[in-house]
């Protein structure tokens, strides 16, 4: 049943829309004002023109130079001062998430009592990618509408909603534009790391739909003369190199030694196959390859797993120092006991790269001197290897805070540091309900939560261990950081 009639139901709800499936939504788009509409809901009939079992191809509409017809609105002529306005919304998850579709309303008869409601294909595409997915496969989605009258005056457009609910939702199948190029679900690296064999190709890491997340990554141990290019899932599945368009991807130039650039596909034209180029890197070390298959770009960045902090506090020993950790191979965070001078090093030795003081305060250099600290203390370290900048924050207090602790969320219950500032202990009365976090310096700049045996910076609140008096220890001496409760 496609045609929807709007009747006056004053005994039930004034100005309410009733769809053929009696679907109503209580949350239409916000109105620009609350003025009364110039037309009664019972005088307006709204017909959905989208069939639930039909696939609507945006490419077809675009090729024909046509807009996509959504619905028909029948109602009184509003004259020259007022006009009908329809706001559409599309979703694929019951409108938990949605995007607005800008509609076009055009008179379908001379009396201006019948109107076609349509959308420009490009605008439907944009809304679809925003609310649903960038995947080009056809997908069943829903659309719903809110109707308004709009007036044009000195103060600008004034909108008044006709009724107070959405019309719909209505199901239909949308086929978005074909992509500029196909993105396969997985990509693999061939070259030195795979002995140039497709069967030994190394799969890049990836999460989610490849069109919504076109980023693929992998860390490799690169040696001088390390050769590489990429193959998609289809080539890997074939078990050998394939002479086809897009069966390989590589840098623009043969033997390109660039650490970043554009990817170019293999081609098959008039029976002539041109394979993708190999890249050849001249550096040594751990590097993360990041590939964006939407923009067709790649980048190799140094992928240091941890930074060490040798210096005066540990007799310049990496193995006796604290390590910083990273989630992105760019920013490195962690606690370290520092005194006098120190450096950040990429390895548990001096084989480099090693980072010392740069020319300006807060900057790093691989050929700079040592970094100085003002006091023998525990420091929260924040290092960015891309910008070569760092921040050190002295830690003067570590405590527990939360509704499971004695002072609630208003104040920390502080602990006592060990001689090397790496372990903080104290006796704390914990409550039987509630949560807590570990907070530093009686402020919310540096705090930890998550798993008690794997504390993370700015992670979630931690549930109470239960009612009782505990000897509490927060341990920053080694990764991962931990908090332990020993009941007294």
SEBA-987984 format. One line per 5 residues: number of its first residue (from 0); their letters; for each residue x negated, y negated, z negated of C-alpha. Coordinates in nm, 4 decimals. Last residue first. Layout:
residues N
NUM = a = X,Y,Z  ... .
end
This chain:
residues 488
487 = xxxxx = -4.3715,0.6123,-5.5815  -4.2639,0.6843,-5.2245  -4.5422,0.6618,-4.9671  -4.4395,0.4489,-4.6683  -4.6628,0.4260,-4.3598 .
482 = xxxxx = -4.6930,0.1559,-4.0943  -4.8885,0.2188,-3.7746  -5.0880,0.0480,-3.4999  -5.1618,0.2632,-3.1975  -5.4467,0.1944,-3.1641 .
477 = xxxxx = -5.7032,0.1692,-3.4442  -5.7828,-0.0504,-3.7431  -5.4499,-0.2355,-3.7513  -5.2966,-0.0163,-4.0259  -4.9948,-0.1410,-4.2217 .
472 = xxxxx = -4.9750,0.0410,-4.5538  -4.6740,0.0470,-4.7886  -4.6684,0.2036,-5.1363  -4.2971,0.2521,-5.1754  -4.0180,0.1850,-5.4268 .
467 = xxxxx = -3.6835,0.3281,-5.3235  -3.3890,0.3192,-5.0850  -3.4487,0.4661,-4.7426  -3.7127,0.4436,-4.4690  -3.5291,0.1305,-4.3427 .
462 = xxxxx = -3.4606,0.1137,-3.9689  -3.7188,-0.0723,-3.7538  -3.6292,-0.3895,-3.5608  -3.7167,-0.3909,-3.1929  -4.0551,-0.4736,-3.0346 .
457 = xxxxx = -4.2289,-0.8129,-3.0356  -4.5783,-0.6545,-3.0425  -4.5564,-0.2781,-3.0680  -4.5955,-0.0420,-3.3601  -4.6604,0.3192,-3.2673 .
452 = xxxxx = -4.6204,0.5367,-3.5757  -4.3495,0.3132,-3.7254  -4.1794,0.3148,-3.3805  -4.0432,-0.0227,-3.2708  -4.1509,-0.3405,-3.4472 .
447 = xxxxx = -4.4274,-0.5985,-3.4650  -4.4552,-0.9733,-3.5210  -4.6754,-1.2628,-3.4090  -4.5144,-1.6016,-3.3418  -4.2259,-1.5427,-3.5813 .
442 = xxxxx = -4.3841,-1.7037,-3.8878  -4.5026,-1.6050,-4.2357  -4.8586,-1.5689,-4.1010  -4.7815,-1.2262,-3.9543  -4.4531,-1.0333,-3.9504 .
437 = xxxxx = -4.3854,-0.6611,-3.9713  -4.0184,-0.5880,-3.9037  -3.7247,-0.4642,-4.1112  -3.3848,-0.2981,-4.0915  -3.0786,-0.2378,-4.3075 .
432 = xxxxx = -2.9586,0.0202,-4.5541  -3.1044,0.2002,-4.8560  -3.3108,-0.0970,-4.9626  -3.6908,-0.1046,-4.9877  -3.8838,-0.2101,-5.2993 .
427 = xxxxx = -4.2362,-0.2864,-5.1797  -4.5749,-0.2071,-5.3303  -4.8603,-0.3368,-5.1196  -5.1100,-0.2617,-4.8442  -5.2713,-0.4305,-4.5447 .
422 = xxxxx = -5.5356,-0.2465,-4.3459  -5.7678,-0.4109,-4.0913  -5.8746,-0.7115,-4.2984  -6.2291,-0.5705,-4.3378  -6.2154,-0.5939,-4.7171 .
417 = xxxxx = -5.8602,-0.4544,-4.7157  -5.5693,-0.6972,-4.6951  -5.2864,-0.7390,-4.9496  -4.9216,-0.7311,-4.8390  -4.6568,-1.0020,-4.8057 .
412 = xxxxx = -4.2830,-0.9660,-4.8637  -4.1732,-1.2024,-4.5888  -3.9001,-1.4625,-4.6293  -3.5431,-1.5414,-4.5196  -3.4607,-1.2197,-4.3326 .
407 = xxxxx = -3.3994,-1.0308,-4.6558  -3.6115,-1.1243,-4.9551  -3.6412,-0.7752,-5.1112  -3.6641,-0.5827,-4.7804  -3.3989,-0.3843,-4.5870 .
402 = xxxxx = -3.2368,-0.7079,-4.4676  -3.5612,-0.7964,-4.2932  -3.9218,-0.9018,-4.3517  -4.2390,-0.7063,-4.4241  -4.5711,-0.8823,-4.4589 .
397 = xxxxx = -4.9071,-0.9763,-4.3084  -5.0741,-1.3047,-4.4047  -5.3855,-1.5018,-4.3051  -5.4257,-1.3785,-3.9477  -5.6461,-1.6067,-3.7361 .
392 = xxxxx = -5.5123,-1.6585,-3.3857  -5.7531,-1.6196,-3.0922  -5.6510,-1.7252,-2.7413  -5.8119,-1.6238,-2.4110  -5.8501,-1.7407,-2.0518 .
387 = xxxxx = -6.0041,-1.5730,-1.7495  -5.6962,-1.6535,-1.5356  -5.6613,-1.2963,-1.4083  -5.8316,-1.1384,-1.7080  -5.5776,-1.2851,-1.9522 .
382 = xxxxx = -5.6773,-1.2287,-2.3154  -5.4604,-1.2610,-2.6275  -5.6409,-1.1685,-2.9493  -5.4806,-1.1646,-3.2948  -5.7667,-1.2231,-3.5354 .
377 = xxxxx = -5.8619,-1.0677,-3.8699  -6.1205,-1.2690,-4.0576  -6.4831,-1.3789,-4.0981  -6.4426,-1.7443,-4.0091  -6.4772,-2.0042,-3.7320 .
372 = xxxxx = -6.5139,-1.7608,-3.4412  -6.7833,-1.7866,-3.1720  -6.7768,-1.6346,-2.8239  -7.1126,-1.5181,-2.6866  -7.2726,-1.6650,-2.3779 .
367 = xxxxx = -7.1410,-1.6657,-2.0233  -7.2180,-1.4473,-1.7227  -6.8842,-1.2669,-1.7003  -6.7072,-1.5884,-1.7977  -6.4139,-1.6595,-2.0240 .
362 = xxxxx = -6.2088,-1.9690,-2.1061  -6.0615,-2.0883,-2.4350  -6.2956,-2.3862,-2.4697  -6.4528,-2.4783,-2.1366  -6.7648,-2.3483,-1.9581 .
357 = xxxxx = -6.6752,-1.9872,-2.0343  -6.7585,-1.7858,-2.3433  -6.8239,-1.4158,-2.2949  -6.6705,-1.1329,-2.0934  -6.8515,-0.8101,-2.0088 .
352 = xxxxx = -6.7843,-0.6167,-1.6879  -6.9703,-0.4211,-1.7677  -7.2245,-0.1463,-1.8311  -7.2690,-0.2796,-2.1877  -7.1074,0.0141,-2.3653 .
347 = xxxxx = -6.7588,0.1285,-2.4736  -6.6338,-0.0251,-2.1479  -6.4513,-0.3419,-2.0422  -6.6275,-0.5682,-2.2918  -6.4988,-0.8698,-2.4854 .
342 = xxxxx = -6.7769,-1.0555,-2.6648  -6.8686,-1.1479,-3.0224  -7.0067,-1.4184,-3.2499  -6.9851,-1.4938,-3.6219  -6.7132,-1.2705,-3.7582 .
337 = xxxxx = -6.4335,-1.0704,-3.5990  -6.1929,-0.8015,-3.7184  -5.9714,-0.7392,-3.4154  -5.5955,-0.7201,-3.3576  -5.4619,-0.6656,-3.0073 .
332 = xxxxx = -5.3465,-0.7950,-2.6722  -5.4697,-0.7711,-2.3138  -5.2888,-0.9430,-2.0262  -5.3809,-0.8492,-1.6684  -5.3927,-0.4718,-1.6438 .
327 = xxxxx = -5.0114,-0.4670,-1.6800  -4.9297,-0.3006,-2.0106  -5.2589,-0.3781,-2.1819  -5.4397,-0.2829,-2.5010  -5.7144,-0.4483,-2.7084 .
322 = xxxxx = -5.9680,-0.2296,-2.8827  -6.1249,-0.2732,-3.2266  -6.4984,-0.2372,-3.2778  -6.7089,0.0531,-3.4080  -6.7333,0.2185,-3.0650 .
317 = xxxxx = -6.8199,-0.1143,-2.9045  -7.1076,-0.1736,-3.1430  -7.2380,-0.5256,-3.1823  -7.3142,-0.4756,-3.5534  -6.9403,-0.4350,-3.6266 .
312 = xxxxx = -6.8425,-0.7777,-3.7662  -7.1157,-0.9616,-3.5754  -6.9919,-0.8584,-3.2345  -6.8385,-0.5875,-3.0193  -6.4719,-0.6427,-2.9261 .
307 = xxxxx = -6.3581,-0.3760,-2.6776  -6.1081,-0.4322,-2.3960  -5.8880,-0.1456,-2.2869  -5.7668,0.0291,-1.9704  -5.9437,-0.2000,-1.7228 .
302 = xxxxx = -5.7609,-0.1946,-1.3923  -5.9388,-0.4445,-1.1653  -5.6910,-0.5551,-0.9016  -5.6282,-0.4152,-0.5533  -5.3507,-0.5901,-0.3620 .
297 = xxxxx = -5.1068,-0.4914,-0.0889  -4.8455,-0.6663,0.1246  -4.5566,-0.5465,0.3378  -4.3101,-0.8057,0.1990  -4.0512,-0.5366,0.1253 .
292 = xxxxx = -4.3032,-0.2543,0.0834  -4.4856,-0.4368,-0.1949  -4.7976,-0.2333,-0.2757  -5.0046,-0.2674,-0.5919  -5.3327,-0.0724,-0.6052 .
287 = xxxxx = -5.4883,-0.0736,-0.9500  -5.8665,-0.0601,-0.9617  -6.1048,0.1322,-1.1873  -6.4647,0.0605,-1.0883  -6.7019,0.0289,-0.7960 .
282 = xxxxx = -6.6847,-0.2271,-0.5172  -6.7258,-0.1971,-0.1393  -6.3717,-0.1142,-0.0362  -6.2891,0.0365,0.3034  -5.9394,-0.0050,0.4523 .
277 = xxxxx = -5.8232,0.2416,0.7128  -5.6233,0.1218,1.0095  -5.2833,0.2579,1.1090  -5.2666,0.4937,1.4058  -5.1888,0.3817,1.7564 .
272 = xxxxx = -4.9901,0.6361,1.9568  -4.9317,0.5952,2.3292  -4.6189,0.7668,2.4654  -4.4638,0.4442,2.5865  -4.5216,0.2860,2.2446 .
267 = xxxxx = -4.5816,0.4825,1.9233  -4.6936,0.2542,1.6415  -4.8718,0.2859,1.3060  -4.7654,0.0300,1.0492  -4.9371,-0.2899,0.9348 .
262 = xxxxx = -4.9873,-0.3876,0.5699  -5.0896,-0.7440,0.4869  -5.3701,-0.8447,0.2527  -5.5473,-0.8093,-0.0764  -5.8785,-0.6599,-0.1920 .
257 = xxxxx = -6.0273,-0.7166,0.1525  -6.2802,-0.4619,0.2833  -6.1039,-0.4079,0.6178  -6.2446,-0.1000,0.7897  -6.0170,-0.1641,1.0905 .
252 = xxxxx = -5.8188,-0.4904,1.0680  -5.4567,-0.5451,0.9675  -5.4639,-0.3218,0.6608  -5.2929,0.0196,0.6556  -4.9608,0.2003,0.6893 .
247 = xxxxx = -4.8929,0.5415,0.8395  -4.5891,0.7246,0.9843  -4.4288,0.3874,1.0600  -4.3746,0.4574,1.4290  -4.4700,0.8145,1.5034 .
242 = xxxxx = -4.7694,1.0419,1.5621  -4.7534,1.2429,1.2386  -5.0457,1.3297,1.0107  -5.0023,1.6595,0.8313  -4.7796,1.8307,0.5734 .
237 = xxxxx = -4.4527,1.7105,0.7268  -4.3309,1.6187,0.3762  -4.6249,1.3794,0.3375  -4.5315,1.2121,0.6657  -4.1684,1.1694,0.5588 .
232 = xxxxx = -4.2633,1.0425,0.2105  -4.4611,0.7534,0.3569  -4.8365,0.7415,0.4320  -5.0863,0.4872,0.3053  -5.4467,0.3935,0.3853 .
227 = xxxxx = -5.7789,0.4293,0.2041  -6.1573,0.4493,0.2170  -6.3971,0.4053,-0.0775  -6.7308,0.2837,0.0598  -6.8562,0.1875,-0.2868 .
222 = xxxxx = -6.6616,0.3798,-0.5481  -6.3029,0.3249,-0.6649  -6.1488,0.5106,-0.9563  -5.7799,0.4700,-0.8728  -5.4813,0.3222,-1.0558 .
217 = xxxxx = -5.1445,0.3501,-0.8812  -4.8593,0.1170,-0.7888  -4.5449,0.0925,-0.5719  -4.3205,-0.2175,-0.5704  -4.0077,-0.2134,-0.3491 .
212 = xxxxx = -3.7663,-0.2285,-0.6452  -3.4116,-0.2925,-0.5209  -3.4960,-0.1411,-0.1842  -3.6916,0.1523,-0.3268  -3.4186,0.2416,-0.5750 .
207 = xxxxx = -3.5583,0.3032,-0.9208  -3.9152,0.3481,-1.0428  -4.2426,0.3911,-0.8533  -4.5912,0.5318,-0.9035  -4.7966,0.6113,-0.5946 .
202 = xxxxx = -4.8363,0.9736,-0.4852  -5.1878,1.0912,-0.4043  -5.2348,1.2713,-0.0730  -5.3795,1.6235,-0.1065  -5.1575,1.7776,0.1633 .
197 = xxxxx = -5.2219,1.4730,0.3822  -5.5968,1.5421,0.3743  -5.8456,1.2545,0.3948  -6.0442,1.4061,0.1039  -5.7500,1.2810,-0.1033 .
192 = xxxxx = -5.9358,1.0071,-0.2983  -6.1568,0.9232,0.0015  -5.8579,0.8668,0.2264  -5.4857,0.9183,0.1822  -5.2552,0.7271,-0.0522 .
187 = xxxxx = -4.8896,0.8239,-0.0862  -4.5557,0.6427,-0.0591  -4.2138,0.7333,-0.1966  -3.8440,0.6507,-0.1440  -3.8917,0.5265,0.2137 .
182 = xxxxx = -3.8509,0.1604,0.3045  -3.7107,0.1154,0.6556  -3.7838,-0.2137,0.8265  -3.5986,-0.5426,0.8766  -3.3119,-0.3774,0.6926 .
177 = xxxxx = -2.9778,-0.2959,0.8599  -2.7164,-0.5398,0.7395  -2.4709,-0.4174,0.4786  -2.2234,-0.1325,0.5271  -1.9303,-0.1978,0.2960 .
172 = xxxxx = -1.6659,0.0553,0.1962  -1.3422,-0.0741,0.0467  -1.1625,-0.0711,-0.2865  -0.9243,-0.3440,-0.4031  -0.9302,-0.5095,-0.7451 .
167 = xxxxx = -0.6873,-0.6714,-0.7315  -0.5430,-1.0190,-0.7758  -0.7101,-1.1806,-1.0736  -0.5171,-1.3309,-1.3597  -0.3873,-1.6689,-1.4765 .
162 = xxxxx = -0.1331,-1.7819,-1.2212  -0.2163,-2.0242,-0.9403  -0.5321,-2.1858,-1.0728  -0.5766,-2.5609,-1.0547  -0.8757,-2.7183,-0.8832 .
157 = xxxxx = -0.9651,-3.0887,-0.8627  -1.2243,-3.1824,-0.5999  -1.3812,-3.5257,-0.6362  -1.2925,-3.8113,-0.8703  -1.1675,-4.0275,-0.5824 .
152 = xxxxx = -0.9385,-3.7491,-0.4710  -0.9303,-3.4133,-0.2945  -0.6951,-3.1531,-0.4341  -0.7461,-2.7811,-0.4688  -0.4794,-2.5189,-0.5270 .
147 = xxxxx = -0.6161,-2.1997,-0.6674  -0.6160,-1.8225,-0.6240  -0.8396,-1.5707,-0.8042  -0.9508,-1.2659,-0.6092  -1.0818,-0.9133,-0.6535 .
142 = xxxxx = -1.3219,-0.6957,-0.4543  -1.4416,-0.3441,-0.5179  -1.7284,-0.1376,-0.3800  -1.7801,0.1866,-0.1872  -2.1291,0.2003,-0.0399 .
137 = xxxxx = -2.2829,0.2087,0.3068  -2.6627,0.2483,0.3025  -2.8753,-0.0670,0.3369  -3.0094,-0.0596,-0.0221  -3.0376,-0.4167,-0.1516 .
132 = xxxxx = -2.7940,-0.3325,-0.4300  -2.4690,-0.4274,-0.6025  -2.4283,-0.7768,-0.7475  -2.6974,-0.9887,-0.5804  -2.7442,-0.7772,-0.2701 .
127 = xxxxx = -2.3690,-0.7682,-0.2116  -2.3324,-1.1429,-0.2703  -2.6053,-1.2184,-0.0155  -2.4586,-0.9763,0.2398  -2.1099,-1.1219,0.1958 .
122 = xxxxx = -2.2561,-1.4674,0.2600  -2.4382,-1.3458,0.5716  -2.1155,-1.1903,0.7050  -1.9223,-1.5208,0.6714  -1.6119,-1.4493,0.4653 .
117 = xxxxx = -1.2413,-1.4432,0.5454  -0.9012,-1.5466,0.4092  -0.6449,-1.5987,0.6853  -0.3627,-1.8394,0.6056  0.0136,-1.8494,0.6587 .
112 = xxxxx = 0.2335,-2.1455,0.5641  0.0481,-2.4050,0.7665  0.3519,-2.4584,0.9929  0.1325,-2.4200,1.3011  0.0308,-2.0683,1.2073 .
107 = xxxxx = -0.2843,-1.8832,1.0895  -0.4309,-2.1694,0.8834  -0.7918,-2.1007,0.7875  -0.9328,-2.0198,0.4438  -1.3066,-1.9403,0.4206 .
102 = xxxxx = -1.4388,-1.7460,0.1244  -1.7506,-1.7793,-0.0883  -1.8023,-1.4361,-0.2476  -1.8816,-1.4468,-0.6176  -2.1112,-1.1836,-0.7600 .
97 = xxxxx = -2.0361,-0.9092,-1.0090  -2.1687,-0.7194,-1.3084  -1.9492,-0.5411,-1.5622  -1.7029,-0.5876,-1.2781  -1.5906,-0.2216,-1.2721 .
92 = xxxxx = -1.9364,-0.1083,-1.1705  -1.9548,-0.1641,-0.7940  -1.8711,-0.5338,-0.7875  -1.7379,-0.8096,-0.5617  -1.5762,-1.1416,-0.6559 .
87 = xxxxx = -1.3568,-1.3635,-0.4399  -1.2482,-1.7220,-0.5083  -0.9556,-1.8370,-0.2942  -0.8637,-2.2043,-0.2412  -0.5396,-2.3399,-0.0999 .
82 = xxxxx = -0.5296,-2.7044,0.0010  -0.3842,-3.0275,-0.1354  -0.3773,-3.3874,-0.0061  -0.2669,-3.3255,0.3533  0.0442,-3.1212,0.2803 .
77 = xxxxx = 0.0661,-2.8105,0.0644  0.2633,-2.6039,0.3188  0.4320,-2.3331,0.1170  0.2757,-1.9881,0.0820  0.1390,-1.6854,0.2635 .
72 = xxxxx = -0.2181,-1.5696,0.2014  -0.3850,-1.3062,0.4175  -0.6858,-1.1005,0.3144  -1.0483,-1.0091,0.3731  -1.1243,-1.0822,0.7381 .
67 = xxxxx = -1.5005,-1.0575,0.8014  -1.6169,-1.3505,1.0134  -1.6890,-1.2953,1.3801  -1.9913,-1.3555,1.6006  -1.9458,-1.0125,1.7580 .
62 = xxxxx = -2.3002,-0.9085,1.6641  -2.2523,-1.0447,1.3135  -1.9261,-0.8610,1.2577  -2.0849,-0.5346,1.3745  -2.3967,-0.5925,1.1587 .
57 = xxxxx = -2.1724,-0.6530,0.8578  -2.0249,-0.3061,0.9014  -1.6897,-0.2440,0.7304  -1.6340,0.1237,0.6483  -1.2673,0.2214,0.6151 .
52 = xxxxx = -1.1169,0.4408,0.3436  -0.9970,0.1640,0.1095  -0.8555,-0.0500,0.3897  -0.9286,-0.4218,0.3541  -0.6459,-0.6568,0.4557 .
47 = xxxxx = -0.5210,-0.7431,0.1059  -0.1993,-0.9414,0.1308  -0.1215,-1.2349,-0.1014  0.2288,-1.3784,-0.1280  0.2829,-1.7173,-0.2893 .
42 = xxxxx = 0.6221,-1.8619,-0.3898  0.6359,-1.6575,-0.7108  0.3098,-1.8177,-0.8228  0.4658,-2.1658,-0.8134  0.2905,-2.4337,-0.6100 .
37 = xxxxx = 0.1530,-2.7748,-0.7093  -0.0713,-2.6234,-0.9772  -0.0814,-2.7893,-1.3149  -0.4031,-2.9535,-1.4274  -0.6387,-2.7559,-1.6511 .
32 = xxxxx = -0.9718,-2.8616,-1.5056  -1.2678,-2.7218,-1.3123  -1.1413,-2.3739,-1.3772  -1.3629,-2.0957,-1.5054  -1.3442,-1.7773,-1.3005 .
27 = xxxxx = -1.0716,-1.5293,-1.3973  -1.1033,-1.3295,-1.7205  -0.7845,-1.1480,-1.8210  -0.7864,-0.8914,-1.5388  -0.4650,-0.7321,-1.4177 .
22 = xxxxx = -0.3979,-0.4119,-1.2243  -0.0298,-0.3258,-1.1706  -0.1289,-0.0867,-0.8856  0.0597,-0.2950,-0.6289  -0.0926,-0.6019,-0.7880 .
17 = xxxxx = 0.0964,-0.8253,-1.0315  -0.0180,-1.1825,-1.0765  0.0975,-1.3701,-1.3863  0.2406,-1.7249,-1.3683  0.4367,-1.7009,-1.6893 .
12 = xxxxx = 0.4133,-1.3708,-1.8690  0.6806,-1.1158,-1.9494  1.0200,-1.2902,-1.9337  0.8782,-1.5412,-1.6903  0.7867,-1.2729,-1.4414 .
7 = xxxxx = 0.7793,-1.4780,-1.1237  0.6789,-1.2551,-0.8384  0.3556,-1.2178,-0.6490  0.3758,-0.9711,-0.3667  0.0778,-0.7548,-0.2640 .
2 = xxx = 0.0660,-0.5900,0.0754  -0.1836,-0.3111,0.1213  0.0000,0.0000,0.0000 .
end
